[in-house]
Amino acid sequence: MEVKVLYFGVTADITGKEQEFIADVKDLNSLSAILTALYPGLENANFRFAVNLKLIDDINTLSINEGDEVALLPPFAGG
């Protein structure tokens, strides 16, 4: 399946992109593996996934669907 991936903050710096479509995604684990293969710098980056505007605490607990929007979000600053 194909999902839309949005990059913010450090993830946008690492990928050099704001968004792209990634194919052959089965779940968030496979997406994470695809992204770190494409962009090795993501392996050490601090970010969280959000799927369709919902923050994900555990990438093993959520399935994703064709056309979902997955964002890679840097840590939030308080204030």
C-alpha positions in Angstrom: 0.0 0.0 0.0 1.0 3.6 -0.4 1.0 6.3 2.3 1.8 10.0 2.4 4.7 10.8 4.7 5.1 14.4 6.0 8.4 15.5 7.5 8.8 18.3 10.1 11.8 19.8 11.9 14.9 17.5 12.1 13.2 14.8 9.9 12.7 17.4 7.1 16.4 18.4 7.5 17.5 14.8 7.2 15.4 13.9 4.3 15.6 17.2 2.5 11.8 16.9 1.9 8.6 18.2 3.3 6.6 15.2 2.1 6.6 12.2 -0.2 4.6 9.1 -1.0 6.0 5.7 0.1 4.9 2.5 -1.4 5.0 -1.1 -0.3 4.1 -0.2 3.3 2.5 -3.0 5.4 2.5 -1.2 8.8 4.4 1.4 10.8 7.2 -1.0 11.5 7.8 -1.6 7.8 7.5 2.1 7.1 10.1 2.8 9.7 12.4 0.3 8.2 11.9 1.7 4.7 12.5 5.3 5.9 15.7 4.4 7.8 17.0 2.5 4.7 16.3 5.6 2.5 17.5 8.1 5.1 20.0 6.5 7.6 20.1 9.7 9.6 16.6 9.0 10.8 17.8 6.0 12.8 19.3 8.3 15.4 16.8 11.1 15.1 14.3 11.9 17.9 10.8 12.0 16.5 7.3 10.5 16.9 4.8 9.2 14.4 1.4 10.6 13.9 -1.2 8.9 11.7 -4.0 10.9 10.4 -3.3 13.6 13.0 -3.2 11.2 15.9 0.1 10.8 17.9 1.2 7.2 18.1 2.8 6.0 21.3 3.7 2.4 20.1 4.2 1.7 16.4 3.4 -1.9 17.1 -0.2 -1.3 18.1 -1.6 0.5 15.1 -2.3 -0.7 11.6 -2.3 1.8 8.7 -4.3 1.8 5.6 -3.9 2.8 1.9 -3.8 6.6 1.6 -3.2 7.3 5.3 -1.1 10.4 6.2 1.9 9.7 8.4 3.8 12.6 10.0 7.2 12.4 11.6 7.2 15.0 14.3 10.1 16.3 16.3 9.9 16.7 20.1 7.6 19.5 21.2 8.9 22.5 23.1 6.9 23.7 26.1 6.4 27.2 27.2 
